Amino acid sequence: MGSRGSIPRTCRSQDRRPPLVRPKLGGRCQCRTVGSLLMSTTLAAAEDRSDHAGRSSVRTLLRLWPYVRPVRVRLFTAALVAVVASCTGLVIPLVLKWLVDGPVADRDTRGIWLGALYLLLLGFAEALLFGLRRWLVARPLSRVEADMRADLYRHLQRLPVAFHDRWASGQLLSRGTTDLMLLRMFLAFPLTFLLVNGVTILVGVIIMLVQDWTLGLVILGPAIPVVIMCALFERRYAEVARRAQDQVGDLTTVVEESVLGIRIVKGFGRHRSQARAFRELTRTLRGTELAKARLLAAIWAVIVTLPELAIGAALVLGTIQVADGDLSAGTLVAFLSTALALRWPVDSIGFLLAMSQEAATATERYFEVMDAEPESADAVAAPAAPAGADGLRFHDVRFRYPDAPSDAPPVLDRVDLHIRPGETMALVGATGTGKTTLTALIPRLHEVTSGRITLDGADITAMPRQALRELVAVAFEEPTLFSATVGENVLMGADDSAGEQELDRALAVAQADFAHALPQGTATQVGEQGLSLSGGQRQRLALARAVVGRPRFLVLDDPLSALDVHTEAAVEAALRRVLAETTALVVAHRPSTVLLADRVALLSGGRIAAVGTHQELLRTNAEYAHLMSGADRAEEAEEAEKAEEAEELEADR
């Protein structure tokens, strides 16, 4: 079975990607400065502001319905219980009216105690109903969040490598954590209470108008300015909330890169610049959060102040009416109690709208990822060629990165290459000529722009990806290891039936027997990205992962670059036996690696410039001879440097 790795995001000259691409630290170049990071945030916010006018928050939130549908009964029940609980609270002023105009006015002690009992029972009923609502929503909303997170993870696995090259990992991480937490909070509280408070306000206003319509109109006076302010607040808060969530994603990315690239940060003494970058982003995020706070303060000032003024005016007017005998004291008490009971539903409008807008932008961000097109379908319209022992063929293959400008030259242009069954072909070329890109086309990590690639006569686009990647194993120049045991990392390249025998064989081929000497042997956890191991050890484990499944086709991208001369020679000796049993394409920079191959293909300017044996190309192709002579000198310098280091160590002893 093939390796489950992905193309390393290195800064290659042929990789024409949009400016938002951010290769990670940790052995990779950092192609994006803090300034460009802030600029991208600003541009994203500007784009969001420009298209927000045509976006409906309600329509955005309705996209959550497929996830809410399975738990709709409990949510609707919880909303109904909350409405009943809230309306139960509005019965209390009516009891007070009866109590003041009846038992209190008549000095009926028994009636007063009965009224107190009614009020106590209503309070208990309201509390129990709200507790029931909380119990009803807790479990189903946890399920909704879990389902959304699982769908996001599955979708990320199905998205093409080009998508992951464009997106910063921190942005994806914040969508799967912070944004989903906001959505769960919205479904648990604001969604229900926007309905509950709306019904409560409506019922309360009707009760007040029935009590005394003139006082009711006084209370309704602030309604129009409050509605206008809420509409303005909703639009402006949505812009700021989206900007804050994007900035959280950028901040998460910087923290992740600084942790994963701690060796580079420390090795180059860049901790101060990284700290400045972090401070710059936190300062920007703080400013955005303060802008949110100012908007909330403004809307809250309006929502709290105007109704309070209205209640004060109603109190003065009602007192005059009671003094004149036009209104009973009980009616005034009931009216004011109802108005005070509506303070919470009215005051909560501001933060409920704020939480709803944050949920809408979180939904938008979530579906930005979910709407991305996954890898194309496994089959094509044209029938596949009949399978046969034909090896690996490239038929007039062209490739251009999907985000490259239309007038940009292709990375690969009309590549024709045939690797015969059982043959090992070395792929040689200058840096930036597209060697790694070409190897990524075989397991369909990228799709060819035009042309075909066939394995034993079968077009790879006509194969299910799972079947294709079981035929083709890949080892990349920059090995990726997971936070798992050594054995689990290696056996990723085999099917589930593989065991200790296959693992030991693969480790032996890759000269990775050091794994047995680790504290827990092959059960030793290698840590995040395998950084507890040396570069050569990680590369050997990645090579073992590629060969453990005995693949029919093997693609190796300069798999020995991190090895010393003696280990390289031992790996090559063992690798020759593996290559004799498979059809292989090996990206090579060293003459020693080239000598593993039966033939050599020279990639130049995105095309195959020459094919032949190593000796033939040395004699007939000046570019190849120049590349190999440079490689020879580099190897000699490397050997001399290692010998010098060994002498220094001996002298120190």
C-alpha positions as CSV (number, residue, x, y, z in Angstrom):
1,M,0.0,0.0,0.0
2,G,1.3,3.5,-0.8
3,S,2.4,6.0,1.7
4,R,-0.3,8.4,3.0
5,G,2.0,11.4,3.0
6,S,1.4,14.7,1.2
7,I,3.6,17.0,-0.8
8,P,5.9,19.0,1.4
9,R,5.3,22.7,1.0
10,T,8.7,23.9,0.0
11,C,9.6,27.2,-1.6
12,R,10.3,25.9,-5.1
13,S,10.7,28.4,-7.9
14,Q,8.3,26.5,-10.1
15,D,5.5,26.6,-7.5
16,R,3.4,29.5,-8.6
17,R,0.9,30.0,-5.8
18,P,-1.2,32.9,-4.6
19,P,0.3,35.3,-2.0
20,L,-1.7,33.7,0.8
21,V,0.4,30.6,0.7
22,R,2.3,30.1,3.9
23,P,4.8,27.3,4.0
24,K,5.3,26.3,7.6
25,L,8.5,26.6,9.7
26,G,10.3,23.6,10.9
27,G,12.8,22.8,8.1
28,R,10.9,24.8,5.5
29,C,11.3,28.3,4.4
30,Q,9.1,31.0,5.8
31,C,7.7,32.8,2.7
32,R,5.4,35.2,4.5
33,T,6.3,38.2,6.7
34,V,4.2,39.7,9.4
35,G,3.5,42.6,7.2
36,S,2.0,40.4,4.5
37,L,0.1,38.5,7.2
38,L,-1.5,41.7,8.5
39,M,-2.1,42.9,4.9
40,S,-4.0,39.6,4.1
41,T,-6.1,40.1,7.2
42,T,-6.9,43.7,6.1
43,L,-7.8,42.6,2.6
44,A,-10.0,39.8,3.9
45,A,-11.8,42.2,6.1
46,A,-12.3,44.6,3.2
47,E,-13.6,41.9,1.0
48,D,-16.0,40.8,3.7
49,R,-17.2,44.4,4.2
50,S,-17.8,44.8,0.5
51,D,-20.0,41.7,0.1
52,H,-21.7,41.8,3.5
53,A,-24.5,44.0,2.3
54,G,-25.8,41.2,0.0
55,R,-25.4,38.6,2.7
56,S,-28.3,37.6,5.0
57,S,-27.3,36.4,8.5
58,V,-30.5,34.4,8.7
59,R,-29.9,32.7,5.4
60,T,-26.3,31.9,6.5
61,L,-27.5,30.4,9.8
62,L,-30.2,28.3,8.0
63,R,-27.3,26.3,6.5
64,L,-27.0,24.7,9.9
65,W,-30.4,23.0,9.5
66,P,-29.1,19.7,8.2
67,Y,-27.1,19.3,11.4
68,V,-29.9,20.5,13.6
69,R,-32.6,18.4,11.9
70,P,-31.8,15.1,13.8
71,V,-32.2,16.9,17.2
72,R,-35.0,19.3,16.2
73,V,-37.6,17.7,18.4
74,R,-35.6,18.2,21.6
75,L,-34.7,21.8,20.5
76,F,-38.3,22.7,19.7
77,T,-39.4,21.2,23.0
78,A,-36.7,23.1,24.8
79,A,-37.9,26.3,23.1
80,L,-41.5,25.6,24.0
81,V,-40.5,24.9,27.7
82,A,-38.6,28.2,27.8
83,V,-41.5,30.2,26.4
84,V,-43.8,28.6,29.0
85,A,-41.3,29.4,31.7
86,S,-40.9,33.0,30.6
87,C,-44.7,33.5,30.3
88,T,-45.1,32.0,33.7
89,G,-43.0,34.9,35.0
90,L,-45.5,37.3,33.5
91,V,-48.3,35.8,35.6
92,I,-46.6,37.1,38.7
93,P,-47.6,40.7,38.1
94,L,-51.2,39.6,37.7
95,V,-51.1,37.8,41.0
96,L,-49.6,41.0,42.5
97,K,-52.5,43.1,41.1
98,W,-55.0,40.7,42.7
99,L,-53.0,40.7,45.9
100,V,-52.8,44.6,46.2
101,D,-56.4,45.3,45.1
102,G,-57.8,42.4,47.1
103,P,-56.3,41.0,50.3
104,V,-54.0,44.0,50.9
105,A,-56.8,46.6,50.4
106,D,-59.2,44.5,52.4
107,R,-56.5,43.7,55.1
108,D,-57.2,40.0,54.5
109,T,-54.2,38.2,56.2
110,R,-55.2,34.8,54.9
111,G,-55.5,36.1,51.4
112,I,-52.0,37.7,51.7
113,W,-50.5,34.3,52.7
114,L,-52.3,32.6,49.9
115,G,-51.0,35.2,47.4
116,A,-47.4,34.7,48.7
117,L,-47.9,30.9,48.2
118,Y,-49.0,31.5,44.6
119,L,-45.9,33.7,44.0
120,L,-43.6,31.0,45.5
121,L,-45.1,28.3,43.4
122,L,-44.8,30.4,40.2
123,G,-41.1,31.1,41.0
124,F,-40.4,27.4,41.6
125,A,-42.3,26.5,38.3
126,E,-40.3,29.0,36.3
127,A,-37.0,27.8,37.7
128,L,-37.8,24.1,37.1
129,L,-38.9,24.9,33.5
130,F,-35.7,26.7,32.7
131,G,-33.7,23.8,34.3
132,L,-35.6,21.4,32.1
133,R,-34.8,23.5,29.0
134,R,-31.1,23.3,29.8
135,W,-31.2,19.5,30.2
136,L,-33.0,19.2,26.9
137,V,-30.4,21.0,24.9
138,A,-27.1,19.9,26.5
139,R,-26.7,16.4,25.0
140,P,-28.1,17.0,21.4
141,L,-26.0,20.2,20.9
142,S,-22.9,18.4,21.9
143,R,-23.8,15.9,19.2
144,V,-24.3,18.6,16.6
145,E,-20.9,20.1,17.4
146,A,-19.2,16.6,17.2
147,D,-20.9,15.9,13.9
148,M,-19.9,19.2,12.4
149,R,-16.3,18.7,13.5
150,A,-16.2,15.1,12.2
151,D,-17.6,16.3,8.8
152,L,-15.0,19.1,8.6
153,Y,-12.2,16.6,9.3
154,R,-13.4,14.2,6.7
155,H,-13.8,16.9,4.2
156,L,-10.3,18.2,4.8
157,Q,-8.9,14.7,4.1
158,R,-10.8,14.8,0.7
159,L,-9.7,18.2,-0.4
160,P,-6.8,18.4,-2.9
161,V,-3.3,19.2,-1.9
162,A,-3.6,22.6,-3.8
163,F,-6.2,23.6,-1.2
164,H,-3.9,22.9,1.7
165,D,-1.1,24.7,0.0
166,R,-3.3,27.9,-0.1
167,W,-4.7,27.7,3.5
168,A,-2.8,28.4,6.7
169,S,-3.3,25.6,9.1
170,G,-4.2,28.0,11.9
171,Q,-7.2,29.2,10.0
172,L,-8.4,25.6,9.5
173,L,-7.8,24.9,13.2
174,S,-9.8,27.9,14.4
175,R,-12.7,26.8,12.2
176,G,-12.7,23.4,13.7
177,T,-12.5,24.6,17.4
178,T,-13.4,28.2,18.2
179,D,-16.0,28.6,15.4
180,L,-17.8,25.4,16.3
181,M,-17.8,26.4,20.0
182,L,-19.5,29.6,19.0
183,L,-22.1,27.7,17.0
184,R,-22.8,25.4,19.9
185,M,-23.3,28.4,22.2
186,F,-25.6,30.0,19.7
187,L,-27.8,26.9,19.3
188,A,-27.9,26.5,23.1
189,F,-28.7,30.1,24.1
190,P,-29.2,32.9,21.6
191,L,-31.3,30.9,19.1
192,T,-33.8,29.8,21.8
193,F,-33.9,33.1,23.6
194,L,-34.3,35.3,20.5
195,L,-37.6,33.4,20.1
196,V,-38.4,33.3,23.9
197,N,-37.7,36.9,24.5
198,G,-39.6,38.0,21.4
199,V,-42.7,36.0,22.6
200,T,-42.2,37.4,26.1
201,I,-42.0,41.0,25.0
202,L,-45.1,40.5,22.8
203,V,-47.1,38.9,25.6
204,G,-45.9,41.5,28.1
205,V,-46.8,44.4,25.9
206,I,-50.3,43.0,25.3
207,I,-50.7,42.6,29.1
208,M,-49.6,46.2,29.7
209,L,-51.9,47.6,27.0
210,V,-54.8,45.6,28.5
211,Q,-54.0,47.1,32.0
212,D,-53.8,50.7,30.7
213,W,-53.3,51.6,27.0
214,T,-52.0,55.1,27.7
215,L,-49.2,53.8,29.9
216,G,-48.6,51.1,27.4
217,L,-48.0,53.6,24.6
218,V,-45.5,55.4,26.9
219,I,-43.6,52.2,27.3
220,L,-43.7,51.5,23.6
221,G,-42.3,55.0,22.8
222,P,-38.6,53.9,22.6
223,A,-39.4,50.9,20.3
224,I,-38.6,52.7,17.0
225,P,-35.2,54.2,17.9
226,V,-34.2,50.8,19.5
227,V,-35.1,48.9,16.3
228,I,-33.1,51.4,14.2
229,M,-30.1,51.1,16.5
230,C,-30.3,47.3,16.4
231,A,-30.3,47.3,12.6
232,L,-27.2,49.5,12.5
233,F,-25.5,47.5,15.2
234,E,-26.2,44.2,13.5
235,R,-24.5,45.3,10.2
236,R,-21.5,46.9,11.8
237,Y,-20.9,44.2,14.4
238,A,-21.0,41.4,11.7
239,E,-18.0,43.1,10.0
240,V,-16.0,43.5,13.2
241,A,-16.8,39.9,14.4
242,R,-15.6,38.4,11.1
243,R,-12.4,40.4,11.2
244,A,-11.8,39.2,14.8
245,Q,-12.3,35.6,13.9
246,D,-10.0,35.8,10.9
247,Q,-7.3,37.4,13.1
248,V,-7.7,34.6,15.7
249,G,-6.9,32.2,12.8
250,D,-3.8,34.2,11.9
251,L,-2.7,34.3,15.5
252,T,-3.2,30.5,15.8
253,T,-1.0,30.0,12.7
254,V,1.8,32.1,14.1
255,V,1.8,30.2,17.4
256,E,1.7,26.9,15.7
257,E,4.6,27.8,13.3
258,S,6.7,29.1,16.2
259,V,6.2,25.9,18.2
260,L,6.8,23.6,15.2
261,G,9.7,25.7,14.0
262,I,11.3,26.3,17.4
263,R,14.7,24.9,16.2
264,I,14.8,27.4,13.4
265,V,13.7,30.2,15.6
266,K,16.3,29.4,18.2
267,G,19.0,28.4,15.7
268,F,18.8,31.8,13.9
269,G,18.1,33.8,17.0
270,R,14.8,34.9,15.7
271,H,12.9,34.7,19.0
272,R,12.7,38.5,19.2
273,S,11.3,39.0,15.7
274,Q,8.8,36.2,16.3
275,A,7.8,37.8,19.6
276,R,7.3,41.1,17.7
277,A,5.2,39.3,15.2
278,F,3.1,37.8,17.9
279,R,2.7,41.2,19.7
280,E,1.7,42.9,16.4
281,L,-1.0,40.4,15.8
282,T,-2.2,40.4,19.4
283,R,-2.3,44.2,19.3
284,T,-4.4,44.1,16.1
285,L,-6.7,41.5,17.6
286,R,-7.0,43.5,20.8
287,G,-8.0,46.6,18.8
288,T,-10.7,44.6,17.0
289,E,-12.0,43.2,20.2
290,L,-12.2,46.7,21.7
291,A,-14.1,47.8,18.6
292,K,-16.6,45.0,19.3
293,A,-16.8,46.1,23.0
294,R,-17.5,49.8,21.9
295,L,-20.3,48.7,19.6
296,L,-21.8,46.5,22.4
297,A,-21.5,49.4,24.8
298,A,-23.2,51.8,22.4
299,I,-26.1,49.4,21.7
300,W,-26.5,48.5,25.4
301,A,-26.5,52.2,26.4
302,V,-29.4,52.8,24.0
303,I,-31.3,49.6,24.9
304,V,-31.0,50.1,28.6
305,T,-31.4,53.9,28.9
306,L,-34.5,54.4,26.7
307,P,-36.7,51.7,28.2
308,E,-35.6,52.9,31.7
309,L,-36.7,56.5,30.8
310,A,-40.0,55.1,29.5
311,I,-40.6,53.1,32.7
312,G,-39.8,56.3,34.8
313,A,-42.3,58.3,32.7
314,A,-44.9,55.6,33.1
315,L,-44.3,55.5,36.9
316,V,-44.9,59.3,37.1
317,L,-48.0,59.3,34.9
318,G,-49.4,56.2,36.6
319,T,-48.9,57.7,40.1
320,I,-50.8,60.8,39.0
321,Q,-53.6,58.6,37.6
322,V,-53.8,56.6,40.9
323,A,-53.9,59.9,42.9
324,D,-56.7,61.2,40.6
325,G,-58.6,57.9,41.1
326,D,-58.4,57.0,37.4
327,L,-56.2,53.9,38.1
328,S,-56.1,51.3,40.9
329,A,-52.9,50.9,42.9
330,G,-53.0,47.2,42.0
331,T,-53.2,47.9,38.3
332,L,-50.2,50.3,38.5
333,V,-48.2,47.7,40.5
334,A,-49.1,45.0,37.9
335,F,-48.2,47.3,35.1
336,L,-44.8,48.3,36.5
337,S,-44.0,44.7,37.5
338,T,-44.7,43.6,34.0
339,A,-42.5,46.4,32.6
340,L,-39.7,45.5,35.0
341,A,-40.1,41.8,34.0
342,L,-39.5,42.8,30.4
343,R,-36.2,44.6,31.3
344,W,-34.2,41.4,30.9
345,P,-35.7,40.4,27.5
346,V,-35.1,43.9,26.2
347,D,-31.7,44.4,27.7
348,S,-30.5,41.0,26.3
349,I,-31.3,42.0,22.7
350,G,-27.8,43.6,22.3
351,F,-25.7,40.6,23.3
352,L,-28.1,38.1,21.7
353,L,-27.7,39.9,18.4
354,A,-23.9,40.0,19.0
355,M,-23.7,36.3,19.6
356,S,-26.0,35.7,16.6
357,Q,-23.7,37.7,14.4
358,E,-20.6,35.9,15.6
359,A,-22.4,32.6,15.0
360,A,-23.3,33.8,11.5
361,T,-19.7,34.7,10.7
362,A,-18.6,31.4,12.2
363,T,-21.0,29.5,10.0
364,E,-19.7,31.4,7.0
365,R,-16.1,30.5,7.9
366,Y,-17.1,26.8,8.4
367,F,-18.8,26.5,5.1
368,E,-16.0,28.3,3.3
369,V,-14.1,25.1,3.9
370,M,-17.0,22.8,3.4
371,D,-17.9,24.4,0.1
372,A,-14.4,23.9,-1.3
373,E,-14.4,21.3,-4.1
374,P,-13.0,17.9,-3.0
375,E,-10.8,15.9,-5.2
376,S,-12.4,15.2,-8.5
377,A,-14.4,12.0,-9.1
378,D,-12.5,8.7,-9.3
379,A,-13.6,7.9,-12.9
380,V,-13.5,9.7,-16.2
381,A,-15.8,9.5,-19.1
382,A,-13.3,7.9,-21.4
383,P,-12.8,4.2,-20.9
384,A,-9.5,3.1,-19.4
385,A,-6.9,1.4,-21.5
386,P,-6.6,-2.4,-21.0
387,A,-4.2,-3.3,-18.2
388,G,-1.0,-5.1,-19.1
389,A,2.7,-5.2,-18.2
390,D,3.5,-1.8,-19.6
391,G,5.1,-0.1,-16.6
392,L,4.7,3.6,-15.9
393,R,4.0,6.0,-18.8
394,F,3.6,9.8,-19.1
395,H,1.7,10.7,-22.3
396,D,2.1,14.3,-23.4
397,V,1.6,15.5,-19.8
398,R,1.2,19.2,-19.0
399,F,0.7,20.7,-15.6
400,R,0.0,24.2,-14.3
401,Y,-1.0,25.0,-10.7
402,P,-4.7,25.8,-10.5
403,D,-4.1,29.2,-9.0
404,A,-1.4,30.2,-11.5
405,P,-2.1,33.1,-13.9
406,S,-3.6,31.9,-17.2
407,D,-0.6,33.4,-19.1
408,A,2.0,31.7,-16.9
409,P,4.0,29.0,-18.5
410,P,3.2,25.4,-17.3
411,V,5.4,23.8,-14.7
412,L,5.5,20.7,-16.8
413,D,5.1,20.9,-20.6
414,R,4.4,17.9,-22.9
415,V,6.3,15.4,-20.8
416,D,6.6,12.0,-22.5
417,L,8.4,9.3,-20.4
418,H,8.2,5.5,-20.3
419,I,9.5,3.5,-17.3
420,R,9.5,-0.1,-18.3
421,P,8.1,-2.9,-16.0
422,G,10.7,-3.7,-13.3
423,E,12.9,-0.8,-14.3
424,T,14.3,1.9,-12.0
425,M,14.4,5.4,-13.6
426,A,16.3,8.2,-12.1
427,L,14.9,11.7,-12.6
428,V,17.5,14.4,-12.6
429,G,17.3,18.1,-13.1
430,A,18.3,21.5,-11.8
431,T,16.4,22.9,-8.8
432,G,13.0,24.3,-9.7
433,T,12.5,22.3,-12.9
434,G,9.4,20.4,-11.5
435,K,10.8,17.1,-10.4
436,T,8.8,16.9,-7.2
437,T,5.7,18.1,-9.0
438,L,6.0,15.4,-11.6
439,T,6.3,12.7,-8.9
440,A,3.2,14.1,-7.2
441,L,1.1,13.5,-10.3
442,I,1.5,9.8,-10.1
443,P,-0.5,9.2,-6.9
444,R,-2.8,12.0,-8.0
445,L,-1.9,14.5,-5.2
446,H,-2.2,16.9,-8.1
447,E,-4.2,16.3,-11.3
448,V,-2.6,16.7,-14.7
449,T,-3.8,19.7,-16.7
450,S,-3.7,17.7,-19.9
451,G,-2.3,14.4,-21.1
452,R,-2.4,11.0,-19.4
453,I,-0.4,8.9,-17.0
454,T,-0.9,5.1,-17.2
455,L,0.2,2.3,-14.9
456,D,0.5,-1.0,-16.9
457,G,-1.7,0.6,-19.6
458,A,-4.5,1.7,-17.2
459,D,-5.2,5.5,-17.0
460,I,-4.7,6.5,-13.4
461,T,-7.8,8.9,-13.6
462,A,-9.9,5.8,-14.3
463,M,-8.8,4.2,-11.0
464,P,-10.3,4.8,-7.6
465,R,-7.8,6.8,-5.6
466,Q,-7.7,4.2,-2.9
467,A,-6.8,1.5,-5.4
468,L,-4.2,3.7,-7.1
469,R,-2.5,4.6,-3.8
470,E,-2.3,0.9,-2.9
471,L,-0.3,0.4,-6.1
472,V,2.0,3.4,-5.7
473,A,4.1,4.1,-2.7
474,V,5.8,7.5,-2.2
475,A,8.7,8.7,0.0
476,F,9.2,12.5,0.0
477,E,12.4,14.4,0.5
478,E,11.0,16.0,3.6
479,P,9.7,13.1,5.6
480,T,6.5,13.6,7.7
481,L,6.1,11.5,10.8
482,F,3.0,11.6,13.0
483,S,2.7,11.7,16.8
484,A,2.5,7.9,17.0
485,T,4.9,5.0,17.5
486,V,7.7,4.1,15.2
487,G,5.8,1.0,14.1
488,E,2.6,2.8,13.5
489,N,4.3,5.4,11.3
490,V,6.1,2.7,9.2
491,L,3.0,0.4,8.9
492,M,1.0,3.3,7.5
493,G,2.4,2.2,4.2
494,A,0.9,-1.3,4.4
495,D,-2.5,-2.8,4.7
496,D,-4.1,-3.6,8.1
497,S,-2.9,-7.2,8.0
498,A,0.8,-6.3,8.1
499,G,2.7,-7.2,11.2
500,E,6.1,-7.4,12.9
501,Q,7.6,-9.4,10.1
502,E,6.9,-6.8,7.4
503,L,7.9,-4.0,9.8
504,D,11.3,-5.6,10.6
505,R,11.9,-6.2,6.8
506,A,11.1,-2.6,6.0
507,L,13.3,-1.3,8.8
508,A,16.2,-3.5,7.5
509,V,15.8,-2.3,3.9
510,A,15.9,1.4,5.1
511,Q,18.8,0.7,7.5
512,A,16.5,1.9,10.3
513,D,17.4,-0.8,12.8
514,F,18.1,2.0,15.2
515,A,14.4,1.8,16.0
516,H,14.9,-1.4,17.9
517,A,17.4,0.4,20.2
518,L,14.9,3.1,21.2
519,P,13.6,3.1,24.8
520,Q,10.5,1.1,23.9
521,G,11.7,-0.2,20.6
522,T,9.3,0.2,17.7
523,A,6.6,1.1,20.2
524,T,8.5,4.3,21.1
525,Q,6.5,7.5,20.5
526,V,8.4,9.7,18.0
527,G,6.7,12.9,19.1
528,E,5.2,15.7,16.9
529,Q,6.6,15.5,13.4
530,G,9.2,13.1,14.6
531,L,11.4,16.0,15.7
532,S,12.8,13.8,18.5
533,L,14.7,12.0,15.8
534,S,17.5,13.2,13.5
535,G,16.8,14.2,9.9
536,G,18.5,11.0,8.7
537,Q,16.5,8.8,11.0
538,R,13.2,10.4,9.9
539,Q,14.1,9.9,6.3
540,R,15.0,6.3,6.8
541,L,11.6,5.7,8.6
542,A,9.8,7.4,5.7
543,L,11.7,5.1,3.3
544,A,10.7,2.1,5.3
545,R,7.1,3.3,5.2
546,A,7.3,3.4,1.4
547,V,8.7,-0.1,1.0
548,V,6.8,-2.0,3.7
549,G,3.8,-2.7,1.5
550,R,5.9,-4.2,-1.4
551,P,4.3,-1.8,-3.8
552,R,4.2,-2.5,-7.6
553,F,5.3,1.1,-8.3
554,L,7.6,3.1,-6.1
555,V,8.2,6.9,-6.2
556,L,11.2,8.2,-4.2
557,D,11.9,11.9,-4.0
558,D,15.6,12.2,-3.2
559,P,15.1,9.7,-0.3
560,L,18.7,9.6,0.8
561,S,19.6,13.3,1.0
562,A,19.9,13.5,4.8
563,L,22.1,10.4,5.2
564,D,25.8,10.3,5.7
565,V,28.0,8.5,3.2
566,H,28.3,5.2,5.0
567,T,24.6,4.9,5.9
568,E,23.7,5.9,2.3
569,A,25.9,3.1,0.9
570,A,24.2,0.6,3.3
571,V,20.7,1.8,2.4
572,E,21.5,1.7,-1.3
573,A,22.8,-1.9,-1.1
574,A,19.5,-3.0,0.6
575,L,17.4,-0.8,-1.7
576,R,18.8,-2.4,-4.8
577,R,17.0,-5.6,-3.8
578,V,13.7,-3.8,-3.4
579,L,14.1,-1.9,-6.7
580,A,14.7,-5.2,-8.5
581,E,11.1,-6.2,-7.6
582,T,9.3,-3.1,-8.5
583,T,8.9,-0.3,-11.1
584,A,10.5,2.8,-9.6
585,L,10.9,6.5,-10.3
586,V,13.7,8.1,-8.2
587,V,14.4,11.8,-8.0
588,A,18.1,12.0,-7.6
589,H,20.7,14.7,-7.0
590,R,23.7,12.6,-6.2
591,P,25.6,10.4,-8.6
592,S,25.5,7.6,-6.0
593,T,21.7,7.7,-6.1
594,V,21.7,7.9,-9.9
595,L,23.7,4.7,-10.0
596,L,20.8,2.8,-8.5
597,A,18.8,3.3,-11.7
598,D,18.8,1.4,-14.9
599,R,18.2,4.6,-16.9
600,V,18.2,8.3,-16.3
601,A,15.8,11.0,-17.5
602,L,16.9,14.6,-17.5
603,L,14.1,17.2,-16.8
604,S,14.9,20.6,-18.1
605,G,12.5,23.6,-18.6
606,G,9.5,21.4,-17.7
607,R,10.3,18.8,-20.4
608,I,12.2,15.6,-20.6
609,A,15.4,16.7,-22.4
610,A,17.2,13.4,-22.6
611,V,16.9,9.7,-21.5
612,G,19.7,7.2,-21.3
613,T,22.1,5.5,-19.0
614,H,24.2,7.5,-16.7
615,Q,27.3,6.9,-18.8
616,E,25.5,7.7,-22.1
617,L,24.2,11.0,-20.8
618,L,27.6,12.0,-19.3
619,R,29.1,11.5,-22.8
620,T,26.3,13.1,-24.9
621,N,24.5,15.7,-22.8
622,A,26.4,18.8,-21.5
623,E,23.7,19.9,-19.1
624,Y,23.6,16.5,-17.4
625,A,27.4,16.3,-17.3
626,H,27.4,19.8,-15.6
627,L,24.8,18.7,-13.1
628,M,26.7,15.6,-12.2
629,S,30.1,17.3,-12.0
630,G,28.5,19.8,-9.5
631,A,27.1,16.9,-7.5
632,D,30.5,15.2,-7.5
633,R,32.1,18.3,-6.1
634,A,29.4,18.8,-3.5
635,E,29.8,15.2,-2.4
636,E,33.5,15.6,-2.1
637,A,33.1,18.8,0.0
638,E,30.5,17.0,2.2
639,E,32.8,14.1,2.8
640,A,35.7,16.4,3.6
641,E,33.6,18.4,6.0
642,K,32.4,15.2,7.8
643,A,36.0,14.0,8.0
644,E,37.1,17.4,9.5
645,E,34.3,17.2,12.1
646,A,35.3,13.7,13.0
647,E,38.9,14.8,13.5
648,E,37.8,17.7,15.7
649,L,35.7,15.4,17.8
650,E,38.7,13.0,18.2
651,A,40.9,15.9,19.2
652,D,38.3,17.1,21.8
653,R,38.3,13.6,23.4
